[in-house]
Every structure is written in structure tokens, then in C-alpha cells.
Amino acid sequence: MKCIAWNIKGGKKREALQELRFLINNHKPDVIFVMETMTSLITDTYLQIIFPTYNVSVVTLSGHSGGYESFTKTPTFNSSQLPIS
């Protein structure tokens, strides 16, 4: 499973979405965490349109800091592949 965690320090910039698209296209991660987006303008619906192969969850900022986005591929994993003892 491939994961990307990124403290973006402000996700409103157009370059941030372009960089995120570049990371996804080149690394094909299963899970992505984007922290400190510092915006309430970007919604999960908007990101779902841009990244349709991922389930997207957005937590907007609180005050002057925070904000969080998570992306998981559909399906992330098959639970029947987990070892059971």
C-alpha cells in the first residue's frame, strides 16, 4: 500500500492542486493525507470531481489554522486478504 502525507501549508493555491495531481499520477498512492490546508473554500465534492478514483473527506479549518483532506482509493484493500489466526 502506498501512502502520501503532505503538510501543504495552504491549499488554496492553484499550484497545490497541480502538485497533488502530479503526485497522484506519478506515484499512484492508495491513501493520501493533506494537512494544514488552511481553507474552507475547497469541498469534498469539488475534490471528488477532480480525483474521481478516490473517496475524499475534507475537514475545514478552525480559526487561522488547520484543515485536512484525506483521499482513499476505492476499494483501498480487500479485507479477505488479511491474515486471520
N, C-alpha and C positions, 0 to 999 in steps of 0.2 A: 504494500500500500504506500503510495506517495502522498506526502503532506507538504503544504507550504504554509508557513506562518509569517506574516508581514506586518510590522508596525509602520503604517503608511504615513502617519503624522499629517493627516489632512487628505481626505478622499475626494474633495470637490474638483480638484484639478483634472483637466482632460487627460493630461499625461499619465495620471494614476490609473485610469481605466485602460489606456493604451498599454501601459506596462503590465497590468493584470492580464489583459488579453494575450500579450506576448508570453508571459509565464505559463499560462494555461495551454496555449498552443504548442509551446516547446517542451514542457515537462509533463503535460497530461496528468496532473495530480488527481487523486481521489478525494482529497479533503483540502480545503483552503480556509485559513483563518486570517482575517484582515482586521487589525486592531487600530484604535485611535483614528477613526475615520473623520471625526470632528465635523460631521454634517448630519443634518436631518432632512436634507433635500433628496438624497438617493434612497429609493424604496426597494423593497424586495421584489415588487412587481417589475420595476424598471430593470433591475439586475437579472431577473428571470428571463426577460426578453433578450437581453444581451448575451446571456450564458444559458441557453435553453437545456443543455445536458446536465445541469446542476440543480439541486434543490437549494434555494437561497433563503437565508434567515438574516434579518437586519435588526440590530438594536441601536436606536438613535442615541445621539449624545445627550449627556446630562450636564447642563451648565456650559462651561467652556472646555470641557474635555470629554473623552470617551468616544463611544460609538464603536460598533462591532459588526462585522459581516462574516457569515460562515457559508461555505459552499460545499455540498457533498454530491458526488455522482450518484445517479440512480441506476441500479442499487449500488451502495458503497461496498457491500460484501454479502456473501451468501452465508447465513448463519449455519447452514448444514455442513459447511466446511470446517467449523470449529471442532477441535478435538474434545471429546467427552470421555471422562474417566470414571 
